Amino acid sequence: MISRLTLLFLSILLPAAAFELPATSTQCLVGIAESWDSSSATLRLYRKTGGVWKPDGESWQSRLGKNGLIWGHGIHPIPSGTATKKEGDMRSPAGVFALGGVWGYASSIPKHPQLFYRQVTSRDLWVEDPASPQYNRNVILKHEPSSAWEKKQQMKQNDPAHSLKLFIAHNAPPKAIPNAGSSIFFHIWRTGGSKPTAGCTTMEEAKLHSLISRIDPASRPLYVLLPKADYEKIRKPWGLP
């Protein structure tokens, strides 16, 4: 007879074993944190050549959410019975996520020709209101923001840390779940990396520019963020670098 403890173990293990990184993805950024409560991670970019993941450059440091990590909504399965990210929980979403476009204050940036880039204006919003049908989307107004709600959602807040942002497709449209977390990006860290984030992954400005310049949309780039122990447990079953 299988014990309840064994069944619980299997419910957590089987979803992980049934998943593997998409074969079409040949570029992967890996973030490793010391634990679920860590607000820092080591990042490293990998490329798959001949079916084998190989490092693409040296590793570098980043900051995560103030309260650490929690399972997010990406392309990975979520272990049964585990807590998941909520709006305002100050945790970075863990798992496997596609990488989206780039938004910034500059008129142009060094990047792959096929990588989406938009210069942010005062009319650009990123909706973090769970009650809005536009939740976790970039909305471009036809007028200057006038209401308190519109001003609160503005992407351009004269904040240098958000002057360049690469989208992490956590809880991404068109299937965004209300209150499951929004506006998760890579962006520039604050005060030399001494401050954690509200859920984003941050790094020094030069590192962010370098990362963005190497992202190739044709490689179906992914971001994997996990605590070290969990990463090692599922690295082989999931086909991680």
N, C-alpha and C positions, 0 to 999 in steps of 0.2 A: 504494500500500500504506500502511495506517495504522500508524504507529510505536507501539511499546509506550508511549512517553511520552504520545502522543495518547489512547490507550485509557485510561490512568490518569487523564488529565485529564477525559475524558468520564465515567468512572465516578464522579468526584467532582461534576461539574457536573450531570449528568442528574437525580439524585435531587432536587437543589435546585430545578431548573427544573420538575419535575413536581408540586411542592407549592405550595399557596396557603392562606392563612389561611381558616378556615371562614367562609362568607358570613353565618352566624348570629351571629358574634362582632362586636360593635360597640363593645367596650371593650377597650383594650390598654395595658398598662404596658410601656414599653420601657426596657431597661437597656443602656447602651453603655459598654463598657470600652475602654481604650486598646489593650490587646493580650491575648493568651491568658494572659499571665503577670501581668496586673494584678489587684490585690486591691481595687480601687475601681471604681465605676461611677456614671454619671449616670442618674437615673431621670426619666421623664416619662410622664404618663398621657395617653392619646388616646381620642377618641370618633369613631365613624364616623357621619357625617351626610350623607345623600344620596349614599352610596357613596364619600365622601371622608373620610379620616382627618384630624382636626383636634386640636391640643393642647387639653387640658382642664386648664389651670393651668400654673404655672411648673415648671421642672425642679428636682431636689434631689439631694443626694449620698448615696451608700450605700457600704457595705463588702462585699467578697466574700471568698471563700476565700483562705486564706494563700498557697496555691500557684497562684492564678489561676483560670482556667476550663478546662472540658473538656466535650465533647459529652455531654449527658445524654439520658435516655429520656423524651420527651414525645410531642407529636402530630406532630412534624416528622420528616422522613427523616434518617437519619444517614449522612453521606458514607462511601462504601465505603473500608475500610482505615484508618479513623481510630480513635484510642483513645477510650474512653468512660469515664464516671465509675465509680469503684469505692468501696466502703465504706472510709472512713478516709483517702482520698487528699488531703484538705484543699483540694479544688477545688469551685467552684460549677458546677452543671450549666448548660451553654449550650444554647440552642434555643428552642422554643416550648412553653409549658406552660399547662394550665388552672389556674385559681385555685380552691382549695377553701375549706373552712370556716375558722373562727377559734376558737382556744383561748386562754383567759386566766385570770388569778387573780380578776378582779373578777366580781361577781355579774351585771353587765350592762355593755354598752358602747354608744356611739352607732354604729348600723349600719343597713343596709337591712333592712326587716322579713323579707325572704326569705333573708338570708344566715345560714347556720348558725353558731351560737355555742354553745360549751360552757364552763362554768366548771370549770376543772381542780381535781380533788380529789387527795388522797393515793393514791387507788385508780386514777387514770388513768395508763396506761403508753403510751409510744410505742416500739414494738419495733424496735430497731436490730440485733438478732441475726440475721444472714443464715441461720442454721440453723433459725430458728423459722418455722412455717407462718403466723404472724401478722406476718411481717416487713413493716415500714413501715406499720403500722396502729396506730390508737388502740384499746387494749384496756382495758376497765373491769373491774377485779377485783370479786368479790363479797365480798372480805375485805381487810383491810389487808395491804400487802406484807409478806411474812415471809422469803422466800428472798433470797439475795444477787442472784440473777438478776432477780427482780421489782423489787428496790430500785434496781438499775442502770438499769432501763427507765422509772422514774418520770418523769413530765413535770414534776411540781412538786418542784423542788430548792432552793426559797428563793433563786432566782437572778433578780434584777430584770430582767435582759436577756431572760429567757424568760417574763416575766409577761404578754406578749401576743404571739400568733403567728398569722400568716396562712399557710395551707398552700400550698406550690408543688407542683403535682402532677407531680413528677419520680418516675419508676419507681413509679407509684401502683398500688394494688390495683384490680382483682383480678388484674392481670398483673405484679405486682412480681417482678423478677428477682433471685434471691439474690445478694447481694454487689455489686449495681449501684448502691448508694447509697440512704440512707434519711434520714428526718427533715429534709427541706429546707423551710425556712420563711422568711418575712419576720419578723424580730423586732427588738427594740431593740438598738442598738449599744452597745458598751462604751467607757467612758472617753472619751466625746465623739467617738467614731469613730476613735480612734487605733489600735484593734486590729482585725485582720482576723478572719475567721470560719473555721469548719471546713468550710464549704460553703454556708451560708445567705446570704441577702442582708439586711443590717441597716441601720438608719437611726435618726435621733433619734426619741424617743418621740412627740412631737407630729406628726411627719410620718407615722408609722405609723398613729396614730389617724385622721389626715385621710384617708390612703389607704383604710383599712378603711371609713370612713364613706361613701366614694364608690363602693365596689364594689357593682355591681348584678348579681346572679345571672342575671337575665333577659337581660342583655347578653352572656352567655357570655364573661366576662372572661378574658383571656390575659396571660401574662407572656412577653416576648421578651427574652432576654439573649444578647448577642453582642459580640465585639470590634468596634471601629469599622469596620475595613477589610472584615471579613466581612459585617457588616450592610449596608454600601453595595453590595457585590457582589450580594447576594440580595434586597435591599429590593423591587425591582420584580417579579422573578419570584414572590416569595412574597406579594406584596401587603401588605408591612409599612408601618406609618405613616411 
